[in-house]
Amino acid sequence: MTAVISSNTAIWTLTWIRQHSLQFSGVIVHLLLRTLFGIFWLAAGVHKIQTDWLTTDVLERMFYVRLTEMPPDSFAVFYLQVFAIPLYKLIAWIIVCGELYAAIGLLLGLTTRPAAAVSFFILFNLAIGGYYDASLLPFFILNIIFLWWPSGQWLGFDRVFSRKYPHIRWFR
């Protein structure tokens, strides 16, 4: 898809849609998934704000509960004890701001790939912190897809800003 659909391709023309109907269907599915994933991150970020993650020790208590659920010799326990618990306030801010940034980026098609990278970073840290299960796998796959294809160029502000600022990588 990347060879045919570049930032210069006008995918919203009737001619292109007729000539590339299968690819256009893929673009629509991709944009739908990007929107749903953006809504997911928005809901997650707003929920954390509403439950006072930024001003209380909610995250620290969650980490301590997670410590009791894992084998003591696991990497996740080490990660939580050495990194996550001592820095829980900073991590709470990073998570909330990262989720909101990922949501805005994915929903608006604004710095779409960096937003997907932040989303991937949050998911990766959840996984190494002992919160990994098979349900995270589709989220990792979605992030890889959003990193691979320039969907902000198809529908979003990335297209506008990449034309205005062609040397800035954030909008590609």
N, C-alpha and C positions, 0 to 999 in steps of 0.2 A: 504494500500500500504506500510506503514512503516514496518509492520511485515515481509513482504516478501522482500522488497527492502531495505536492510540495506547498510551500507558503505562497507561491505565485499562481497556483492552480485555482481557478474560479469554480469551486464545486457546487455552488448554488445556482448555476445556470442550467436551464432545461436541456441544453445540448449535452453538457457533461453528464447530467443525471441519466439521460437516455443511453449514452455511450458506455457508461460505467455503472449500471444499475446494481450489480453485486457489491461493488466497492461503496457505492452510495448507501446501500443498506448497512454495510459495516460501519460507515461514518455515523449513521443515525443511532445504531446500537451503542457505539462508543460514546457518543454525546449523551445518550440516555444514562449509561452507566456512570459517566463522569458527573452528571447532575445528581444522580442518586447518592453517589459517594460523597459529593459535596454536602448534600443535605444530611447525610450520616455524621460527617465531621461537625457540621454546624450544630446539630442536636447534641452531640457529645460535648462540645465546648460550652454551649449555653447551659447544659445540665451541670457541668462542673462549676460554672460561675454561680448558679443558683444554689448549689450545695456547699458553697463557701470553700472551695479548694484553695483559693488564693489567700485566704485570711485565717484559716484554721489548720489543725493537724490531721485532717481527714485522710490525706494521702499517707501520712506516716502510720496512722493506725491500720490502714489497708495493707501496708508493707509488713507490719508486725504480724498481722493475721496470716499473711501469705507465708511468712517464715515458718509458722507452725505446721503448714500443710505440705512442706517439701522436705526431702531427705537432707539432713544436715551437711552432707559432703557434696552437695550439688553446686554447680557454678552459680545458679540463680540465688542461692543463699549467700554466697560470697559477694555477688553483685549487690544484693540488697543491703547487706551489713556494711560493706566498705564504701559504697557509692550512693545508693538510692536513699537509704534512711538518713544518713548524715546531711544530705543535700535535698531533703524532701521539699522544702519551700521553693528552692530554685527549680527543681524538677516539676513541681506543680505549675509554676509560671510557664515553663517551657512547654509543658503538655497543653495547657489551656490556650496559650498564644499560638502554638503550633497547630492545634486543631482548628482554631478560628481562621488562621492564615490559610490552611489547606482548604477549608470550606470556601472562603472567599475566592481563592485562586481557581478552584475547580468549578465553582458555580459561574463565575464571571469570565472564565477563560483568560484570566490575568495572571501572568507568570505561572502558567499551568504546569510546566515541567518542574520548576523549583517547588511549587506547592505539592506536587506528587512526591518529590524527594523528601520534603518535610514529613509528609504522611508516612512514607516508608520508614523514615528514621524513628518516628513515634512507635510504629508497629514493631520495628526491630527491637527497640528498647523494652517494649512490653514482653516480647518473646524471651529475651535474655533475662528479664526480671522474673521469670517463672510463670508468666501468664499465657504461655503458648499452648494452643491446642489446634486441632485440625480446622477449626472455624476461621483461624487467621489466614490460612493458605489462600482462599479466594481474594482476600484483601491485598496480600502480597502480589498476587498475579495481576490484579487491577492496577496497582501502583506501577508495576513494570510496564504494563500496556500504556498507562498515561505518560510514563517517562519516554517510551519509545516513539509514539506517534504525536505529532504536533497539533493536538486537537484545539488548542487555543488559536491556532491559525485558521482553523475551519470555522469556528464559531466562538468568538470571544474578543477581548480587547488586545490579546497578543498580536493579532494581525495588524491592528491599527498602530500600536506602539512600535512594532518591529519595522514598519515602513517609515515611521517618523524617526526612530533611533535604530538604524540598521546594525550598528556595531555593538549593541547591548545584548548579551546572550540571554538575559532573563526572559525575553519575549519570543524566543525561537521555539 
